[in-house]
């Protein structure tokens, strides 16, 4: 029949149409997703341009951070250096106390020695018959006694070697250097007197009893003869000149001792005041 023949074709056509529709509906979501993904892969690259004030603010913040770090480090270093300087100042103060005690001893001894020289010169200017042997020996013995000044410079030498003098104010460093320079002058005067004493020695060896001088020097009973052999005026005059040379050396040494003491006292006062030391 004609109707029966046409029915399969109609059904087949509807099924084909349904398949095409399903196929289209399946593809469309995928295409939409692909389109959306492509949009995410292309962001907007047109940023807003910064104002120059914003750049300046960023620069200022970085600059301040660097400066504050630098200042903090300097403060920390300054505190550390001040603490180390105080330790060194205390050590040097102890050295100076020893030095000043030694210098005061040197000043006292110098006064005694110069007094003995004056008494001895006075005796030598009188006739030999009027010489008092005991007074002569008591006052000639100090001519061969020396109390040279030796500084305690361990701390100062350590600071010079290690470079820690930079921890101190320049005024303190100047005093320390002046003290060291003055010691060279003082030592030179002491050395000069020592050499002068050895020039005087031959006159003593030939004319004075050294056993008596030994007894006097070490406070022992005098059991030997107090002889004085030189009586010739020319020899006596030369001996007077040699004694005066010793007096000159000792006078110059005394001047250097006093100068050394003056600088030491200034340095001690400065260190005590700066670092609150006792």
C-alpha positions in Angstrom: 0.0 0.0 0.0 1.2 3.5 -0.7 0.8 4.7 2.9 2.8 1.7 4.2 5.6 2.4 1.9 5.8 6.1 2.9 5.9 5.6 6.7 9.4 4.2 7.2 10.8 7.1 5.3 9.1 9.5 7.5 10.3 7.9 10.7 13.8 7.7 9.3 13.7 11.4 8.5 12.6 12.3 12.1 15.4 10.1 13.6 17.9 11.8 11.4 16.7 15.2 12.4 16.9 14.2 16.1 20.5 13.0 15.7 21.5 16.2 14.1 19.9 18.3 16.8 21.6 16.3 19.6 24.8 16.6 17.8 24.5 20.3 17.6 23.5 20.6 21.2 26.6 18.6 22.3 29.0 20.8 20.3 27.7 24.1 21.4 28.7 24.0 25.1 32.3 23.0 24.2 32.5 25.9 21.8 31.2 28.3 24.4 33.7 27.0 27.0 36.5 27.4 24.5 35.5 30.9 23.8 35.4 31.7 27.5 38.8 30.3 28.1 40.2 32.3 25.3 38.9 35.4 27.0 40.8 34.5 30.3 44.1 34.1 28.4 44.0 37.7 27.2 43.9 40.0 30.3 43.7 43.7 30.0 47.2 45.0 29.8 46.4 48.7 29.9 47.4 49.6 33.5 46.9 53.0 35.0 50.1 55.0 35.0 51.5 56.0 38.4 51.7 59.5 39.5 55.3 60.9 40.1 54.3 61.4 43.8 53.9 57.7 44.2 57.4 57.0 42.9 58.8 59.7 45.2 57.0 58.2 48.2 58.4 54.7 47.4 61.9 56.2 47.1 61.5 58.1 50.3 60.5 55.0 52.2 63.4 53.0 50.9 65.8 55.9 51.6 64.5 56.3 55.2 64.8 52.6 55.8 68.4 52.5 54.7 69.2 55.6 56.7 67.6 54.3 59.9 69.5 51.1 59.5 72.8 53.0 59.1 72.0 55.2 62.1 71.1 52.2 64.3 74.4 50.4 63.4 76.3 53.6 64.2 74.6 53.9 67.6 75.4 50.2 68.3 79.0 50.6 67.3 79.3 53.8 69.3 78.0 52.2 72.5 80.4 49.2 72.0 83.4 51.5 71.4 82.5 53.6 74.5 82.3 50.5 76.6 85.7 49.3 75.4 87.2 52.8 75.8 86.1 52.8 79.4 87.9 49.5 80.0 91.1 50.8 78.4 90.8 54.1 80.2 90.6 52.2 83.6 93.7 50.2 82.7 95.6 53.3 81.6 94.5 55.1 84.8 96.2 52.3 86.8 99.4 52.7 84.8 99.4 56.4 85.4 98.9 56.0 89.1 102.0 53.8 89.2 103.9 56.4 87.1 102.9 59.3 89.3 104.0 57.5 92.4 107.4 56.8 90.8 107.7 60.4 89.7 106.9 61.7 93.1 109.7 59.5 94.4 112.0 60.8 91.8 111.2 64.4 92.7 111.8 63.7 96.4 115.1 62.0 95.6 116.2 64.8 93.3 115.7 67.3 96.0 117.8 65.3 98.4 120.5 64.7 95.9 120.8 68.4 94.9 121.0 69.3 98.6 123.9 66.8 99.1 125.7 68.3 96.0 125.4 71.8 97.4 126.9 70.7 100.8 129.7 68.8 99.0 130.5 71.8 96.8 130.6 74.0 99.9 133.1 71.7 101.6 135.3 71.5 98.5 135.6 75.3 98.4 137.0 75.4 101.9 140.7 74.6 102.8 141.3 70.8 103.0 142.2 71.0 106.7 138.7 72.2 107.5 136.9 69.3 105.7 134.7 67.1 107.8 135.2 63.6 106.6 131.9 62.3 107.9 129.9 65.1 106.3 131.9 64.7 103.1 131.2 60.9 102.8 127.6 61.3 103.7 127.0 63.8 100.9 129.2 62.2 98.2 127.4 58.9 98.4 124.1 60.2 96.8 126.0 61.2 93.7 126.3 57.5 92.8 122.7 56.7 93.5 120.2 56.8 90.6 116.5 56.4 90.6 115.6 56.6 86.9 112.0 57.0 85.9 110.5 54.1 83.8 107.0 54.5 82.6 104.3 51.8 82.7 103.2 52.0 79.1 101.6 48.6 78.5 98.1 49.9 77.9 99.2 52.8 75.7 101.4 50.5 73.5 98.5 48.1 73.2 96.1 50.8 72.1 98.6 52.0 69.5 99.2 48.5 68.1 95.5 47.6 68.0 94.2 50.9 66.7 91.9 51.4 69.7 93.2 54.9 70.3 90.3 55.9 67.9 87.9 55.1 70.7 89.0 58.2 72.6 88.4 61.9 72.0 91.1 63.7 70.2 91.9 65.8 73.2 92.6 62.6 75.2 94.7 61.1 72.4 96.7 64.3 72.3 97.4 64.1 76.1 98.4 60.4 75.7 100.8 61.2 72.9 102.2 64.2 74.8 102.8 62.0 77.8 104.7 59.4 75.6 106.8 62.1 74.0 107.6 63.6 77.4 108.8 60.3 78.6 111.4 60.1 75.9 112.8 63.5 77.1 112.7 62.3 80.7 114.5 59.1 79.9 117.1 61.0 77.8 117.9 63.2 80.9 118.3 60.2 83.2 120.6 58.5 80.6 122.7 61.7 80.5 123.1 61.7 84.2 124.1 58.1 84.3 126.8 58.7 81.7 128.0 61.7 83.7 128.2 59.6 86.9 130.6 57.2 85.2 132.8 60.1 84.1 133.0 61.0 87.8 133.8 57.5 88.9 137.6 57.5 88.3 138.0 60.4 90.7 136.2 58.4 93.4 138.1 55.2 92.7 141.5 56.9 93.2 140.7 59.1 96.1 137.7 57.8 98.2 137.2 54.6 100.2 134.4 52.8 98.5 134.0 50.5 101.5 132.8 53.4 103.6 130.5 54.5 100.8 129.0 51.0 100.7 128.4 51.1 104.5 126.7 54.4 104.2 124.6 53.4 101.2 123.2 50.3 102.9 123.0 51.8 106.5 125.7 49.6 107.9 128.1 50.5 110.7 131.2 52.3 109.4 134.2 50.2 110.2 136.6 51.5 107.5 138.9 54.5 107.3 137.3 57.7 105.8 140.3 58.9 103.8 140.2 61.6 101.1 143.4 61.5 99.1 143.1 64.4 96.6 144.5 67.6 98.0 145.9 69.2 94.9 143.9 72.3 94.0 143.8 71.5 90.3 142.5 68.1 91.0 139.9 69.5 93.5 138.8 72.1 91.0 138.3 69.5 88.3 136.4 67.3 90.8 134.2 70.3 91.6 133.4 70.7 87.9 132.5 67.0 87.6 130.2 67.3 90.6 128.5 70.4 89.1 128.0 68.4 85.9 126.0 65.8 87.9 124.1 68.7 89.6 123.1 70.0 86.1 122.0 66.6 84.9 119.9 66.1 88.0 118.3 69.6 87.8 117.3 68.9 84.2 115.9 65.5 85.2 113.9 67.1 88.0 112.4 69.6 85.4 111.4 66.7 83.2 109.9 64.8 86.1 107.7 67.8 87.0 106.6 68.2 83.3 105.8 64.5 83.2 103.8 64.8 86.4 101.9 67.8 85.0 100.8 65.9 81.9 100.0 62.8 83.9 97.7 64.8 86.2 95.9 66.4 83.3 95.4 63.0 81.6 94.2 61.4 84.8 91.7 64.2 85.4 90.4 64.0 81.8 89.9 60.2 81.9 88.2 60.3 85.3 85.8 63.0 84.1 85.0 61.4 80.8 84.5 57.8 82.0 83.5 58.5 85.6 86.5 56.6 87.1 87.9 56.7 90.5 
